[in-house]
Amino acid sequence: MNSRWDFLEWLGPDASASVLIRLDDPEDLARVSAVSWSWRKFVVANGFGKTLCLRISPDVPNFSRIAEVRNVNKTAEVGCSAAAEWESLEREHRVYLYLSHCLGSSKCERNCIYQAINASSTDNYPDESIENTLEPSEIMDRRPSYWSSSGQRDPSMPENLTYKLVANLCIVDEIKIKPFRAFFQFGHPIYSAKAVRFRMGCSRSGLGISSSTDQQSTLVENYHWTYTSPEFPMVQENILQSFKLPKPVICLGGILRIELLGRVQKQAIDDLYYICVCNVQVLGRPLSPVLDLNVHESADSLAVTYFPDARNQTLPVSTAEENARDSSSWKSFATRFRHLGAIRWDHVILSTLLGPIQFSDDDGDADSDNDDDYGDLEEEQDLCRA
């Protein structure tokens, strides 16, 4: 027993740092910080949690301020600047370690779209509005469901679709887009784009939502983009095409824009180029309710709030998402009801239009030594058991 050595003391701080900085799994870093109080101090003081997070995803920002909210407040030491600085380092360590864990995990991945904001243009509003892209099926109530751009003579004219995600902080892995096949036109043409690109960021105004009845394009200046993807080619096929990002990206601010680049299909009736999309999905993981982001109007200062107690909650769907589903479903129903009441379909035209289509109802440290700082180790040990 007397021959035991402390690894960090034996190697010294420089060599120990060279070893620990090579850890590439947040669970391993959590275990290291749980060995003893001296090991935890070394890990936290050297910012290994943040270093690891930036290595996993270089796009992770340097948050200007990290606040922490607990159900039971800790007793704070008053008049000790060193204690305040240590608490700040602890918060930073826990937040970046949690982000590292989430970036490396694919658990609870789902469609993260909360609401459609607007489209750069719409050919026939509201029948062909961006709201239709939230529906998984291209047939709703025996009517085609899709968004269509306005017609253009220049095939290089781009279009964009802008969406609000379910949280201000979301990890996005993949975007799926299904071009629309006009089964009611001769030859069943598919109105896809040539390529697609994605931008993620936040609203400068802090509102983030535009009225769905506003058909004017939202100015680029209204948004601060923190990530721009490479261009991905699209194929002219009526399938749900998958565009996987090179690395998981944290969407800071919850705004995602799809840029549709180039046109390939003319409409025979007017000889103009169109782009049509029937479904969009954004696959990822919201970081709420554990993390929330506050964006200042200047969009250059990002403050994150950490709710550690929320990690023990098992909420498969947040209240906001439930409200979004209810709201989206009601608006979709109301819109379709209005359309059916306003349009008088001739039976011959209706049967010609929808006759060949088969319809379906399916739309488809373990010892705390009574030190309060060790209470946080339980959170990091959760990473080891995740």
Secondary structure, 3 states (H helix, E strand, C coil): CCCCCCHHHHHCHHHHHHHHCCCCCHHHHHHHHCCCHHHHHHHHHCCHHHHHHHHHCCCCCCCCEEEECCCCCCCCCCCCHHHHHHHHHHHHHHHHHHHHHHHCCCCCCEECEEEEEEECCCCCCCCCCHHHHHCCCCEECCEECCEECCCECCCCCCEEEEEEECCCEEEEEEEEEEECECCCCCCCCECCEEEEEEEEEEECCCCCCCCCCCCCCCCHHHEEEEEECCCEECCCCCCCEEEEEEEEEEEECCEEEEEEEEECEEECCCCEEECEEEEEEEEEEECCCCEEEEECCCCCCEEEEECHHHHHCCCCCCHHHHHHHHHHHHHHHHHHHHHHHHCCCCHHHHHHHHCCCCCCCCCCCCCCCCCHHHHHHHHHHHHHHC
